[in-house]
């Protein structure tokens, strides 16, 4: 069974936000951190993983990504603050 993740990257607390979805979470975040992500994440240097959700269904993950992308910015900030109040970079915790 595959795992799917919806995630949010930023460049700093309360900075620019990027919402993405993947089935290879650690590799995809590593790609963003290495500058191999999409043009938007490269342009704004979005490398800090601050939020993610796990799904076992691809369609549910894709739908959640679309939902989060339509959210108002303040709703996204609230979700991040509830999940990760210090806006820590969660990348280092992925393999623990």
C-alpha positions in Angstrom: 0.0 0.0 0.0 1.4 3.4 -1.0 1.4 6.5 1.2 0.5 9.9 -0.1 1.3 13.2 1.5 0.0 16.8 1.2 2.6 19.2 2.4 3.4 22.9 2.8 6.8 24.5 2.2 7.8 28.0 3.1 11.0 30.2 3.1 10.5 31.6 6.6 7.7 31.8 9.2 4.7 33.5 7.7 6.5 33.8 4.4 5.4 32.5 1.0 3.6 29.2 1.0 3.6 26.2 -1.4 1.1 23.4 -1.2 2.1 20.1 -2.9 1.2 16.4 -3.0 3.4 13.4 -3.5 3.7 9.7 -3.0 7.5 9.8 -2.3 7.5 12.4 0.5 11.2 12.4 1.6 12.5 12.4 -1.9 10.2 15.2 -3.1 11.0 17.5 -0.1 14.7 16.7 -0.7 14.2 17.8 -4.3 12.7 21.1 -3.2 15.5 21.6 -0.7 18.1 20.9 -3.4 16.6 23.4 -5.8 15.1 20.7 -8.1 11.5 21.5 -7.3 9.2 23.5 -9.4 9.8 27.0 -10.7 7.7 28.6 -7.9 9.6 26.9 -5.1 12.9 27.7 -6.8 12.0 31.4 -7.3 11.0 31.9 -3.7 13.5 29.5 -2.2 10.7 27.5 -0.4 12.7 24.8 1.4 11.3 24.7 4.9 8.7 21.9 5.4 6.2 23.2 8.0 3.1 21.1 7.5 2.0 17.7 6.1 -0.9 15.3 6.1 -0.7 11.5 5.4 -3.2 9.6 3.2 -3.5 6.0 2.0 -5.7 7.0 -0.9 -4.3 9.0 -3.9 -7.6 10.6 -4.8 -8.1 11.8 -1.2 -4.7 13.3 -1.1 -5.2 15.1 -4.5 -8.5 16.4 -3.3 -7.0 17.7 -0.1 -4.3 19.4 -2.0 -6.8 21.2 -4.2 -8.8 22.1 -1.1 -5.8 23.6 0.7 -4.8 25.5 -2.4 -8.3 27.2 -2.4 -8.1 28.1 1.2 -7.5 31.7 2.3 -4.0 32.4 3.4 -5.1 33.0 7.0 -6.7 29.5 7.1 -3.4 28.0 5.9 -1.5 29.9 8.6 -3.9 28.7 11.3 -3.5 25.1 10.2 0.3 25.4 10.2 0.3 27.2 13.6 -1.9 24.4 15.1 0.3 21.6 13.5 3.7 23.3 14.0 3.5 26.3 16.3 7.2 27.2 16.1 7.3 26.8 12.3 10.2 24.3 12.7 11.6 22.7 9.6 10.1 19.2 9.8 12.3 17.7 7.2 14.9 16.4 9.7 12.1 14.4 11.5 11.0 12.5 8.4 13.3 9.6 8.9 12.9 9.2 12.6 
